[in-house]
Amino acid sequence: MMEYKGYIATVEFDQSTEVLHGRVINSGPYPIATFEATDARDLRPEFERSIDEYLSWCDEDDVQPRTPFSGKLNVRLGSELHAAVAAAAITEGLSINSWIVGVLRQSTVPSSDC
């Protein structure tokens, strides 16, 4: 993955055309920018150019650019899981939001115990 101005992109290799294809992954369901290169050394400049062009286009057309994830996430749990999460949060003296953030952080942040 690559990051530029808060935007994150992933890259895949297409063996049939021998081209590296990249796309921004943290700006909603539709990629705001895509890019490609035939040489790995050209990926970063192409990614950055793509983001800069997107932001320039938004500025010229007075359009609010899609920004990387806002930090807000709505999740449907079902009533039984919601009750279990609420009970776990209360037991630990936390809000449901704080409890969920803690559990997700533990599950996604690499451990330093290795």
Backbone torsions as a table, in degrees:
resi	resn	phi	psi	omega
1	MET	NA	153.6	177.7
2	MET	-129.3	150.9	179.1
3	GLU	-128.9	138.9	176.5
4	TYR	-153.2	123.4	179.7
5	LYS	53.6	33.7	179.0
6	GLY	87.8	-10.0	179.1
7	TYR	-91.2	139.1	-178.9
8	ILE	-115.6	137.0	-179.7
9	ALA	-126.8	148.5	171.3
10	THR	-112.9	160.5	-177.3
11	VAL	-132.0	138.6	175.0
12	GLU	-126.2	151.0	179.5
13	PHE	-103.9	128.7	176.2
14	ASP	-99.0	106.0	-176.8
15	GLN	-64.2	-33.4	-176.3
16	SER	-66.8	-32.8	179.7
17	THR	-109.5	-6.7	-177.2
18	GLU	55.1	45.2	-179.7
19	VAL	-124.2	140.4	174.8
20	LEU	-91.8	124.3	-179.4
21	HIS	-111.2	129.8	177.7
22	GLY	-120.5	154.9	176.0
23	ARG	-151.6	148.4	177.1
24	VAL	-74.6	133.3	-174.8
25	ILE	-113.1	-7.2	-175.0
26	ASN	-117.1	41.9	179.6
27	SER	-131.0	25.7	-179.9
28	GLY	107.4	-172.8	-173.2
29	PRO	-70.1	-20.6	-178.9
30	TYR	-115.8	130.8	-178.4
31	PRO	-65.2	134.2	177.8
32	ILE	-82.4	-21.3	-176.6
33	ALA	-149.2	139.2	173.1
34	THR	-129.1	161.8	-179.2
35	PHE	-158.7	163.2	177.4
36	GLU	-150.7	160.1	178.8
37	ALA	-157.1	156.1	175.9
38	THR	-99.0	-9.4	-179.8
39	ASP	-128.9	133.8	-177.9
40	ALA	-58.2	-31.3	180.0
41	ARG	-66.7	-20.0	-179.3
42	ASP	-90.2	-8.2	-175.9
43	LEU	-62.2	-53.4	-177.3
44	ARG	-59.0	-49.8	178.5
45	PRO	-58.8	-38.1	179.2
46	GLU	-67.4	-40.5	176.7
47	PHE	-61.1	-50.2	-178.1
48	GLU	-64.1	-40.3	177.4
49	ARG	-61.9	-41.9	-179.5
50	SER	-62.4	-44.2	178.5
51	ILE	-66.2	-46.3	-179.9
52	ASP	-60.0	-40.7	177.6
53	GLU	-65.1	-41.8	178.2
54	TYR	-60.4	-48.9	-179.0
55	LEU	-65.2	-36.9	177.1
56	SER	-64.9	-44.1	177.8
57	TRP	-59.5	-45.2	179.3
58	CYS	-60.5	-42.8	-179.6
59	ASP	-64.1	-46.0	-179.3
60	GLU	-62.6	-38.7	-177.4
61	ASP	-94.0	6.8	179.9
62	ASP	53.8	46.7	179.1
63	VAL	-112.1	136.7	177.1
64	GLN	-71.2	119.4	-179.6
65	PRO	-67.8	147.8	171.8
66	ARG	-66.5	132.8	-179.2
67	THR	-103.9	161.1	174.3
68	PRO	-56.1	166.6	-174.2
69	PHE	-42.8	138.8	-175.6
70	SER	-78.5	-23.7	-175.2
71	GLY	102.8	-6.6	177.5
72	LYS	-98.9	137.2	-177.9
73	LEU	-145.5	123.4	175.9
74	ASN	-98.7	128.5	-177.4
75	VAL	-127.6	134.3	174.7
76	ARG	-95.9	119.8	-174.5
77	LEU	-100.9	-26.6	-167.7
78	GLY	88.2	151.3	-171.8
79	SER	-66.0	-38.4	-178.5
80	GLU	-66.7	-45.6	179.2
81	LEU	-67.4	-37.8	177.6
82	HIS	-59.0	-44.5	178.8
83	ALA	-63.7	-40.7	-180.0
84	ALA	-66.7	-39.9	178.1
85	VAL	-65.4	-44.2	179.2
86	ALA	-60.6	-43.3	179.7
87	ALA	-64.1	-42.4	179.3
88	ALA	-63.9	-41.1	179.7
89	ALA	-65.0	-45.2	179.6
90	ILE	-61.8	-42.5	179.8
91	THR	-58.8	-36.7	-179.8
92	GLU	-91.1	2.8	178.7
93	GLY	70.1	31.6	-177.4
94	LEU	-120.8	160.6	169.4
95	SER	-73.2	161.6	177.5
96	ILE	-59.0	-44.6	-179.3
97	ASN	-59.0	-48.4	-179.3
98	SER	-62.7	-39.3	179.9
99	TRP	-64.3	-45.5	-179.7
100	ILE	-63.4	-44.3	178.9
101	VAL	-58.8	-43.2	179.0
102	GLY	-61.9	-44.8	179.7
103	VAL	-64.4	-43.9	179.2
104	LEU	-65.9	-39.5	179.0
105	ARG	-62.3	-43.5	178.6
106	GLN	-62.6	-33.5	-176.8
107	SER	-81.6	-20.4	-173.7
108	THR	-114.7	-20.8	-178.9
109	VAL	-87.6	126.7	179.8
110	PRO	-58.9	140.6	179.3
111	SER	-75.4	143.6	177.0
112	SER	-94.3	6.9	-179.5
113	ASP	-80.5	-6.6	-175.4
114	CYS	-70.1	NA	NA
